Amino acid sequence: MVNAVNPDVYNPYIGYKLDPGEPGLSNSVPASLSILRVAAHEAGNINQFKSQAIKNGGVVIYTDIDLHFQKRGGFLAAVAGKSKAVILYKKENVISKPQENELPIPENEQEIENKIQQNVEKEIEKIKMQIMQETDPEKITKLLQKLQTLELLRNNASSLNAEFFLGLELDLSA
């Protein structure tokens, strides 16, 4: 007697459910193709996040796809997936008058922001002077990195606060 492999047991079909309101089709696929199916669906979700961010004037700074695996038949299959994106929106897109459920910014907070901007301007000028006087290439590189970070803070078009930039090291040489 010959032992045959039953394809329904070795490579079973896996059905998927979408989250409520999530676009896409919930087609079932064999376990051997499940990773491709789930990864493609989650990549589509990431693309939707990106297009929504572009449409609303935001920038996607981080995306992540998580796949959950289980053994199904003879395969390690993707049984679920989750995608997420972090999007930054520019300050210019914020409406100047407060929304219904939003509190107006007190004047003293605006004064604090102005003082921070003035301090950043002074620090930028100080670093520019140091760069002109410095001869060591390593120190110049470090000063240029500080200058780029401070210029990012000065041109802070996102809704990030100054605390975000403290200790931030960027390599913008690429």
C-alpha positions, 0 to 999 in steps of 0.5 A: 500500500502506498502512503500518499500525501493528502494536499488538503492536510499538507497544504490547507487553505487559510481564510482571513478576516479583515478589520472592520472598515479595512479595505481589501479582499479576504481571500483564502490562500494555501498555507504555502502562499500565506506569507506572501498574501499577508505581507502584500496586504499589509504593504498595501496598508502602508501604501495607503498610510503614505498616500494619506500622509501626502494628501494631508501634508504629512511625512511618514517617518516610520513604518512597521509590519508585524506578521504572526505565524503558526504551523499549518499543515506542513508549512509555517504560515502567516495567520495574521498581520498588523501594519503601522506608520508614524506620520508627522504633520507640518505646523503650517497645516494647523488652523490658527484659530482653536477648534471646538475642543481645543484650548488656545495657547496661552501667550506665555507659551508663545513667548517661551517658544519665541525665546527658544527660537532666539536662543537657537539662532544665537547658538547657530551663529556661535557654531558658524563662528566656531566652524570658521575658526576651527582647523581640525576636520573632526571637530568641524564635522561635529560642529557641522552635525550640531549646526544641521540639528539646530537648523532643523530645530530652527526650521521646525516645520513639524509639531515636534517640541525642542525636547525632541532635538536634545541629544539628537545625532543625525548623519545627513551626509548621505 
